[in-house]
C-alpha cells in the first residue's frame, strides 16, 4: 500500500495502513523477539529460530531518548537542502520490547520530553524524476 504521490526510499521498512503509517517488523514465535528491519534477525540465546512472521508495529510508541544533530547525515542519506538542526528520536514500542530510531518531524525540538507519546509518520527526503515524494519513516509528537 502507498500513499498517493509518495514512495518509500527503502521499500519493506514501513507501510501506509488504514490507521496511519506503520513500521514493518517481524516476530519470532519461538522466543518472542521482534526485529527491525524484518530481515535482520537476532534471536534470544537458545532460540530454535522457528516461526518468524512479518508484523506491523503499533503506530504509537513512547519517546525513549533523543539527540539534536547540528550536521547533515552523511551519504547515502539524501534530502533536499540543509535540514540542520534536526532531531533523531528513539521510540520504544513497549509491548513488543523494541526501539526504533527515526527522524523527528512536525515537533519543536524544545518540546521533546522523555516518555511522551510519539506517532509514526513519514518525512519527505526529496522528489524523484516522476514527481513523487520519496519518503522515509519518521516520528512526531502525538497532539
N, CA, C and O of each residue as an XYZ file, in Angstrom:
572
protein
N       0.853     -1.178      0.000
C       0.000      0.000      0.000
C       0.899      1.241      0.000
O       1.918      1.257      0.690
N       0.543      2.264     -0.751
C       1.281      3.520     -0.752
C       0.306      4.657     -0.563
O      -0.907      4.501     -0.710
N       0.856      5.783     -0.239
C       0.052      6.987     -0.145
C       0.258      7.728     -1.468
O       1.383      7.836     -1.957
N      -0.810      8.224     -2.030
C      -0.751      8.840     -3.355
C       0.375      9.864     -3.461
O       0.475     10.788     -2.653
N       1.220      9.680     -4.474
C       2.304     10.616     -4.740
C       3.508     10.445     -3.849
O       4.438     11.248     -3.911
N       3.514      9.402     -3.005
C       4.648      9.150     -2.114
C       5.165      7.742     -2.344
O       4.394      6.798     -2.517
N       6.494      7.618     -2.342
C       7.123      6.305     -2.459
C       8.195      6.179     -1.381
O       8.889      7.149     -1.076
N       8.329      4.983     -0.805
C       9.352      4.813      0.227
C      10.757      4.837     -0.359
O      10.994      4.288     -1.435
N      11.680      5.467      0.339
C      13.079      5.491     -0.090
C      13.653      4.084     -0.085
O      14.435      3.726     -0.965
N      13.267      3.286      0.905
C      13.703      1.898      1.024
C      12.473      1.042      1.292
O      11.987      1.008      2.422
N      11.958      0.349      0.279
C      10.756     -0.473      0.452
C      10.948     -1.557      1.515
O      12.055     -2.050      1.732
N       9.836     -1.914      2.172
C       9.845     -3.001      3.136
C      10.121     -2.588      4.573
O      10.160     -3.441      5.460
N      10.314     -1.289      4.821
C      10.592     -0.839      6.184
C       9.366     -0.249      6.867
O       9.257     -0.294      8.092
N       8.449      0.301      6.090
C       7.211      0.857      6.634
C       6.149      0.783      5.561
O       6.443      0.552      4.389
N       4.904      0.981      5.978
C       3.799      0.951      5.028
C       2.711      1.903      5.486
O       2.693      2.350      6.633
N       1.815      2.201      4.580
C       0.649      3.004      4.910
C      -0.490      2.040      5.210
O      -0.913      1.292      4.328
N      -0.989      2.046      6.433
C      -2.105      1.203      6.838
C      -3.345      2.081      6.955
O      -3.262      3.302      6.828
N      -4.493      1.456      7.196
C      -5.736      2.222      7.320
C      -5.676      3.248      8.444
O      -6.287      4.313      8.346
N      -4.942      2.935      9.517
C      -4.882      3.848     10.660
C      -3.635      4.728     10.664
O      -3.374      5.411     11.654
N      -2.863      4.725      9.581
C      -1.687      5.583      9.507
C      -0.446      4.814      9.091
O      -0.532      3.668      8.650
N       0.696      5.444      9.232
C       1.970      4.840      8.850
C       2.377      3.838      9.929
O       2.284      4.123     11.123
N       2.824      2.671      9.496
C       3.232      1.621     10.436
C       4.590      1.052     10.014
O       4.836      0.832      8.828
N       5.452      0.819     10.976
C       6.749      0.211     10.719
C       6.573     -1.294     10.566
O       5.892     -1.942     11.360
N       7.210     -1.840      9.515
C       7.151     -3.272      9.267
C       8.255     -3.956     10.065
O       9.424     -3.579      9.988
N       7.864     -4.957     10.822
C       8.759     -5.673     11.707
C       8.557     -7.167     11.480
O       7.818     -7.571     10.583
N       9.206     -7.969     12.283
C       8.991     -9.413     12.277
C       9.060     -9.882     13.722
O       9.690     -9.245     14.566
N       8.400    -11.011     13.996
C       8.388    -11.571     15.342
C       8.677    -13.064     15.262
O       8.133    -13.775     14.416
N       9.534    -13.517     16.150
C       9.840    -14.938     16.248
C       8.847    -15.580     17.213
O       8.747    -15.172     18.370
N       8.115    -16.582     16.736
C       7.160    -17.281     17.597
C       7.862    -18.112     18.668
O       7.271    -18.393     19.710
N       9.114    -18.509     18.429
C       9.839    -19.341     19.388
C      10.313    -18.556     20.608
O      10.130    -19.001     21.741
N      10.925    -17.386     20.382
C      11.484    -16.630     21.518
C      10.747    -15.327     21.792
O      11.000    -14.677     22.806
N       9.828    -14.932     20.892
C       9.044    -13.720     21.100
C       9.765    -12.436     20.737
O       9.239    -11.351     20.988
N      10.961    -12.525     20.151
C      11.744    -11.350     19.801
C      11.183    -10.681     18.547
O      10.832    -11.351     17.577
N      11.105     -9.341     18.582
C      10.728     -8.542     17.416
C      12.002     -8.036     16.752
O      12.999     -7.774     17.425
N      11.966     -7.898     15.421
C      13.127     -7.482     14.648
C      12.796     -6.288     13.767
O      11.686     -6.180     13.246
N      13.764     -5.392     13.603
C      13.668     -4.322     12.622
C      15.068     -4.019     12.125
O      15.984     -3.804     12.918
N      15.232     -4.003     10.804
C      14.255     -4.399      9.817
C      13.906     -5.874      9.953
O      14.612     -6.637     10.613
N      12.810     -6.260      9.319
C      12.270     -7.609      9.485
C      13.292     -8.694      9.154
O      13.294     -9.747      9.791
N      14.148     -8.459      8.182
C      15.133     -9.463      7.785
C      16.355     -9.536      8.671
O      17.168    -10.448      8.518
N      16.510     -8.598      9.600
C      17.678     -8.566     10.492
C      17.309     -9.283     11.790
O      16.841     -8.657     12.741
N      17.520    -10.582     11.820
C      17.019    -11.388     12.926
C      18.127    -11.782     13.898
O      19.011    -12.570     13.561
N      18.071    -11.232     15.091
C      18.986    -11.598     16.173
C      18.141    -12.170     17.297
O      17.606    -11.432     18.125
N      18.028    -13.479     17.317
C      17.168    -14.166     18.270
C      17.790    -14.195     19.661
O      18.977    -13.918     19.837
N      16.960    -14.537     20.642
C      17.435    -14.734     22.004
C      18.318    -15.987     22.037
O      18.086    -16.927     21.277
N      19.333    -16.002     22.920
C      20.175    -17.201     23.015
C      19.325    -18.451     23.262
O      18.384    -18.431     24.056
N      19.672    -19.527     22.571
C      18.966    -20.783     22.732
C      17.676    -20.894     21.943
O      16.991    -21.913     22.035
N      17.328    -19.879     21.173
C      16.083    -19.902     20.400
C      16.185    -20.919     19.270
O      17.234    -21.053     18.640
N      15.106    -21.625     19.021
C      15.070    -22.597     17.925
C      14.920    -21.927     16.561
O      15.082    -22.576     15.527
N      14.615    -20.651     16.556
C      14.500    -19.842     15.335
C      13.422    -20.356     14.390
O      13.590    -20.337     13.170
N      12.337    -20.803     14.952
C      11.234    -21.321     14.146
C      10.044    -20.368     14.214
O       9.743    -19.802     15.265
N       9.382    -20.206     13.090
C       8.148    -19.439     13.069
C       8.320    -17.937     13.117
O       7.691    -17.276     13.943
N       9.163    -17.371     12.246
C       9.304    -15.923     12.167
C       8.265    -15.398     11.181
O       8.196    -15.847     10.037
N       7.455    -14.437     11.641
C       6.388    -13.874     10.816
C       6.507    -12.359     10.752
O       6.867    -11.714     11.737
N       6.202    -11.796      9.587
C       6.199    -10.340      9.456
C       4.980     -9.772     10.167
O       3.883    -10.323     10.075
N       5.182     -8.656     10.884
C       4.114     -7.975     11.618
C       4.310     -6.472     11.458
O       5.388     -6.011     11.083
N       3.265     -5.721     11.744
C       3.381     -4.264     11.770
C       3.389     -3.824     13.228
O       2.609     -4.323     14.039
N       4.271     -2.891     13.555
C       4.290     -2.337     14.899
C       3.109     -1.379     15.068
O       2.574     -0.878     14.079
N       2.702     -1.123     16.309
C       1.652     -0.121     16.519
C       2.115      1.220     15.964
O       3.315      1.446     15.807
N       1.175      2.108     15.667
C       1.595      3.403     15.103
C       2.148      4.330     16.179
O       2.865      5.277     15.855
N       1.833      4.083     17.456
C       2.303      4.941     18.545
C       3.263      4.205     19.467
O       3.142      3.001     19.695
N       4.218      4.964     19.989
C       5.167      4.460     20.973
C       5.542      5.591     21.911
O       4.962      6.674     21.842
N       6.506      5.352     22.785
C       6.955      6.358     23.765
C       8.373      6.805     23.439
O       9.216      5.995     23.052
N       8.629      8.096     23.598
C       9.967      8.634     23.379
C      10.900      8.092     24.456
O      10.710      8.352     25.644
N      11.911      7.335     24.028
C      12.867      6.736     24.949
C      14.059      7.665     25.187
O      14.503      7.841     26.322
N      14.567      8.251     24.114
C      15.654      9.218     24.197
C      15.719      9.963     22.867
O      15.025      9.607     21.915
N      16.551     10.991     22.808
C      16.693     11.761     21.565
C      18.016     12.494     21.568
O      18.670     12.637     22.601
N      18.393     12.953     20.396
C      19.550     13.817     20.249
C      19.222     14.856     19.188
O      18.379     14.625     18.321
N      19.876     15.974     19.259
C      19.704     17.030     18.261
C      21.005     17.121     17.475
O      22.074     17.362     18.036
N      20.893     16.924     16.171
C      22.058     16.939     15.291
C      22.225     18.316     14.674
O      21.254     18.948     14.259
N      23.464     18.770     14.619
C      23.761     20.076     14.036
C      24.620     19.944     12.779
O      25.237     20.912     12.335
N      24.654     18.731     12.208
C      25.359     18.492     10.959
C      24.514     17.548     10.109
O      23.719     16.771     10.637
N      24.688     17.620      8.809
C      23.915     16.781      7.904
C      24.339     15.319      8.025
O      25.494     15.011      8.318
N      23.375     14.427      7.794
C      23.675     12.993      7.751
C      24.610     12.732      6.574
O      24.465     13.352      5.520
N      25.561     11.828      6.743
C      26.448     11.508      5.620
C      25.749     10.625      4.595
O      24.715     10.029      4.896
N      26.305     10.534      3.379
C      25.744      9.624      2.375
C      25.712      8.198      2.929
O      26.600      7.827      3.696
N      24.723      7.400      2.565
C      23.839      7.556      1.424
C      22.594      8.376      1.718
O      21.720      8.468      0.855
N      22.472      8.987      2.922
C      21.319      9.824      3.234
C      21.232     10.934      2.204
O      22.225     11.595      1.899
N      20.044     11.130      1.675
C      19.837     12.141      0.639
C      18.563     12.901      0.968
O      17.516     12.298      1.204
N      18.652     14.213      0.984
C      17.481     15.056      1.188
C      17.691     16.366      0.448
O      18.805     16.694      0.042
N      16.614     17.104      0.281
C      16.679     18.389     -0.388
C      17.056     19.455      0.633
O      16.310     19.695      1.582
N      18.183     20.082      0.450
C      18.586     21.187      1.311
C      19.137     20.756      2.658
O      19.160     19.572      2.994
N      19.572     21.731      3.409
C      20.144     21.531      4.740
C      19.008     21.490      5.763
O      18.254     22.457      5.878
N      18.875     20.409      6.493
C      17.787     20.268      7.463
C      18.246     20.513      8.899
O      17.466     20.333      9.834
N      19.497     20.920      9.083
C      20.021     21.114     10.441
C      19.442     22.365     11.073
O      19.125     23.316     10.358
N      19.295     22.395     12.386
C      19.375     21.245     13.286
C      18.113     20.386     13.172
O      17.034     20.887     12.856
N      18.263     19.104     13.432
C      17.131     18.182     13.371
C      17.230     17.187     14.520
O      18.304     16.951     15.074
N      16.103     16.622     14.856
C      16.062     15.654     15.946
C      16.089     14.233     15.431
O      15.430     13.898     14.447
N      16.857     13.406     16.107
C      16.797     11.960     15.939
C      16.202     11.421     17.228
O      16.709     11.690     18.316
N      15.131     10.664     17.100
C      14.443     10.167     18.282
C      14.480      8.645     18.312
O      14.499      7.985     17.273
N      14.490      8.107     19.519
C      14.401      6.661     19.726
C      13.049      6.414     20.370
O      12.777      6.882     21.476
N      12.202      5.672     19.663
C      10.840      5.425     20.118
C      10.723      3.965     20.546
O      11.097      3.051     19.811
N      10.197      3.771     21.751
C      10.015      2.425     22.292
C       8.580      1.967     22.084
O       7.622      2.674     22.396
N       8.470      0.771     21.551
C       7.182      0.099     21.437
C       7.193     -0.931     22.559
O       7.681     -2.049     22.392
N       6.641     -0.530     23.714
C       6.799     -1.282     24.958
C       6.309     -2.719     24.879
O       7.022     -3.633     25.292
N       5.117     -2.935     24.363
C       4.553     -4.285     24.334
C       5.411     -5.237     23.506
O       5.484     -6.431     23.795
N       6.063     -4.695     22.467
C       6.893     -5.512     21.592
C       8.351     -5.563     22.055
O       9.145     -6.335     21.517
N       8.699     -4.756     23.034
C      10.064     -4.700     23.566
C      11.089     -4.411     22.454
O      12.104     -5.097     22.327
N      10.791     -3.378     21.658
C      11.694     -2.978     20.582
C      11.744     -1.456     20.534
O      10.751     -0.786     20.816
N      12.908     -0.914     20.175
C      13.061      0.528     19.976
C      13.492      0.771     18.535
O      14.264      0.003     17.961
N      12.974      1.857     17.963
C      13.280      2.229     16.578
C      13.738      3.687     16.575
O      13.128      4.538     17.223
N      14.803      3.964     15.849
C      15.306      5.324     15.696
C      14.751      5.915     14.404
O      14.630      5.222     13.394
N      14.416      7.199     14.448
C      13.926      7.867     13.250
C      14.066      9.367     13.349
O      14.352      9.907     14.418
N      13.865     10.029     12.242
C      13.873     11.492     12.216
C      12.648     12.031     12.946
O      11.591     11.401     12.963
N      12.803     13.177     13.534
C      11.697     13.883     14.169
C      11.126     14.865     13.157
O      11.872     15.547     12.456
N       9.806     14.933     13.083
C       9.162     15.875     12.186
C       7.936     16.462     12.874
O       7.373     15.848     13.780
N       7.531     17.634     12.449
C       6.310     18.289     12.924
C       6.263     18.465     14.439
O       5.180     18.547     15.020
N       7.415     18.523     15.075
C       7.503     18.698     16.527
C       8.676     19.621     16.820
O       9.766     19.440     16.279
N       8.455     20.600     17.667
C       9.531     21.511     18.055
C      10.556     20.771     18.917
O      10.186     20.009     19.811
N      11.832     20.996     18.647
C      12.882     20.331     19.407
C      12.772     20.622     20.903
O      13.021     19.742     21.727
N      12.402     21.850     21.256
C      12.290     22.239     22.667
C      11.123     21.570     23.382
O      11.069     21.583     24.611
N      10.191     20.988     22.637
C       9.018     20.347     23.233
C       9.250     18.879     23.583
O       8.380     18.250     24.185
N      10.400     18.323     23.219
C      10.652     16.904     23.465
C      10.801     16.610     24.952
O      11.518     17.310     25.668
N      10.115     15.567     25.405
C      10.176     15.118     26.808
C      10.221     13.588     26.798
O       9.385     12.936     26.171
N      11.194     13.034     27.492
C      11.291     11.576     27.598
C       9.955     11.038     28.110
O       9.380     11.575     29.057
N       9.472      9.978     27.476
C       8.213      9.353     27.870
C       6.994      9.862     27.132
O       5.916      9.281     27.259
N       7.134     10.941     26.356
C       5.973     11.469     25.634
C       5.557     10.498     24.532
O       6.378      9.742     24.013
N       4.275     10.529     24.184
C       3.755      9.636     23.157
C       4.129     10.167     21.778
O       3.958     11.349     21.478
N       4.644      9.262     20.947
C       5.077      9.590     19.591
C       4.268      8.769     18.598
O       3.817      7.665     18.906
N       4.092      9.322     17.408
C       3.334      8.675     16.347
C       4.227      8.484     15.124
O       4.997      9.376     14.768
N       4.124      7.329     14.488
C       4.874      7.066     13.264
C       4.246      7.836     12.107
O       3.025      7.865     11.953
N       5.089      8.451     11.308
C       4.640      9.215     10.147
C       5.711      9.083      9.075
O       6.556      8.192      9.160
N       5.693      9.943      8.077
C       6.741      9.942      7.059
C       7.396     11.318      6.995
O       6.857     12.312      7.483
N       8.573     11.342      6.377
C       9.324     12.571      6.177
C       9.778     12.604      4.721
O      10.397     11.655      4.240
N       9.474     13.688      4.024
C       9.876     13.825      2.623
C      11.370     14.112      2.540
O      11.865     15.092      3.098
N      12.075     13.233      1.831
C      13.503     13.409      1.616
C      13.784     14.258      0.380
O      14.582     15.194      0.421
N      13.117     13.917     -0.710
C      13.308     14.643     -1.975
C      12.211     14.216     -2.941
O      11.386     13.365     -2.610
N      12.200     14.799     -4.126
C      11.230     14.438     -5.159
C      11.975     13.717     -6.282
O      13.027     14.169     -6.735
N      11.409     12.578     -6.728
C      12.070     11.832     -7.794
C      11.744     12.422     -9.165
O      10.985     13.384     -9.276
N      12.331     11.828    -10.203
C      12.159     12.337    -11.573
C      10.722     12.227    -12.070
O      10.347     12.920    -13.015
N       9.902     11.360    -11.444
C       8.496     11.204    -11.822
C       7.568     12.131    -11.038
O       6.351     12.090    -11.222
N       8.136     12.965    -10.166
C       7.333     13.895     -9.384
C       6.793     13.329     -8.080
O       5.998     13.982     -7.404
N       7.217     12.114     -7.719
C       6.793     11.514     -6.448
C       7.653     12.022     -5.301
O       8.845     12.275     -5.475
N       7.048     12.169     -4.133
C       7.815     12.465     -2.923
C       8.445     11.171     -2.437
O       7.738     10.198     -2.172
N       9.759     11.151     -2.317
C      10.467      9.992     -1.773
C      10.563     10.217     -0.273
O      11.123     11.216      0.180
N      10.008      9.275      0.501
C       9.870      9.469      1.945
C      10.505      8.337      2.735
O      10.731      7.243      2.219
N      10.787      8.626      3.994
C      11.237      7.635      4.953
C      10.305      7.705      6.156
O       9.503      8.631      6.274
N      10.415      6.721      7.052
C       9.592      6.785      8.259
C      10.169      7.864      9.166
O      11.357      8.180      9.095
N       9.338      8.413     10.000
C       9.735      9.449     10.944
C       8.762      9.386     12.114
O       7.809      8.607     12.098
N       9.003     10.199     13.113
C       8.115     10.260     14.272
C       7.779     11.704     14.584
O       8.563     12.616     14.325
N       6.577     11.892     15.155
C       6.144     13.203     15.625
C       5.407     13.001     16.937
O       4.909     11.915     17.231
N       5.351     14.075     17.721
C       4.621     14.009     18.983
C       3.126     13.870     18.705
O       2.595     14.485     17.780
N       2.455     13.053     19.519
C       1.003     12.928     19.428
C       0.411     14.170     20.052
O       0.816     14.579     21.140
N      -0.557     14.777     19.364
C      -1.154     16.018     19.869
C      -2.386     15.721     20.690
O      -3.025     16.642     21.199
